[in-house]
Amino acid sequence: MTGFLWSGDADAFFGEQPNPDSIQRNPPAKTLGKTPAKARPGTSSDTPLSVAQLNAWVKNAIEQSVSTFWLAGEIGNLNQSASGHVYLTIKDATSQVSAVLWRSTFERIGMDLREGMAVLVQGRIEVYGPRGTYQVIISRMEQQGLGALQAAFRRLHAKLEKEGLFAPERKKSLPAFPTRIGFVTSPSGAAIHDFTQVLKRRWPGASVLIIPSRVQGDGAALEIAEGIRIAALLKPALDVLVVGRGGGSLEDLWCFNEEVVVRAVAACPLPTVSAVGHEIDVTLCDLAADVRALTPSEAAERIVPNRDEVFETLAGVQRRLDTLLLHRVSQSEMRLQSLASRPVLQSPERLLETPTQRLDDLHESLDNMIDGLMQARTEQLERVSQVLDAISPLKTLARGYSVTLDAENEKVIMSIEHVKPGQLIRTKLSDGEFMSKVSL
């Protein structure tokens, strides 16, 4: 310890004390022959202060020297206990201080407090000795309007909403049975532990790839956005991507309200789940993601099914299929028995008796029809032959007639004008023919 600030009257706690400015770091050696005075607490290594004495000393010094004051800042880490007391921090851009509103004071001011609210408070300093911490005991509070963080949140929300980054139609559905899950978060945080514990219990077959990133402080937003971009490029591809962290104050979670993170989530081709563990406040990352989970544990529940429930569902389907198949088999057996009991199946040859007899009848009818047709056609042919024979030229020739033809063209000579001297002609008789030449 290099030293501490001594202020106020310490004798009230430790008995009579020397002036703090007169305390020497290295007290002089004892003088021989003289009995030294008893050293007071804290003045030498032989009489050190206890921690309780130091805290009591600091408490007395601060509370006596710092009077009631007014303080301006934003509310953070807001929490109301079961007893009704309200614990919070008052912060600005670089610092914060713990504060408390006792129940009676909170009920008296009657304000609806929320994180990020800009307030003006009147209070006093109180040192809590058991922990060596101090806090502001608030006696009055006035609202100053929206805090800087809340105002920035609303401006960016309006801008990105106008661009359509939060539109419901942009939301992608989560896969039913994911096997590769990415998580952009701090590998040392409680978020990944809670997430994997729930995942292992619900769906052990899924694997988790942690894409490390800071999730708080300067530069965290850029790391988160880069982690999202890298996750989308991984091969084999991830089935779903989680972005988040455990709970915290508004300022702790502010990187998830940064524009670079929100745009990265909105542009990610993978189904995204925002698991920023703060149930009260909604971050812009929550609005841009496809699914919002209140905590990393709930994110695991939203992403993967419950193995036991899936097995139970499959078992139910199996039971219904077994019942259905047994019913179908029973119905088929009954139908088969019914068919087998019919006479026609017991003596199938009877089916051929009637068709066979009918076929014989048809065959006999067909034979009779063919015989009758042949007889009629024969008689008709004989009549036609008699007619043709009666008018045949051969019959005429047999009665002494002949037919004369031009020997060259076989044309019948019908007139004397059709012949000329020297012309060869052929004459047909009933029993032959002969050639002759015309001579006039």
Buried (B, 14 or more C-beta within 10 A) or exposed (E): EEEEEBBBEBEEBBEEBBEBEEBEEEEEEEEEEEEEEEEBBBBBEEEEBEEEBBBBBBBBBBBEEEEEEEBEBBBBBBEBEEEEBBBBBBBBEEEBBBBBBBEEBBEEBEBEBEBBBBBBBBBEBBBEBEEEEBBBBBBEBEBEEBBEBBEBBEEBBEEBEEEEBBEEEEBBEBBEEBBBBBBBBBEEBBBBBBBBEBBEBBBEEBEBEBBBBBBBEEEBBBBBBBBBBEBBEBEEEBBBBBBBBBBBBBBBBBBBBBBBBBBBBBBBEBBBBBBBBBEEBBBBBBBBBBBBBBBBBBBBBBBBBEEEEBEEEEEEEEEEEEEEEEEEEEEEEEEEEEEEEEEEEEEEEEEEEEEEEEEEEEEEEEEEEEEEEEEEEEEEEEEEEEEEEEEEEEEEBEEEEEBBBBBEEEEEBEEEEEBEEEBEBBBBEBEEEEEEEEEE
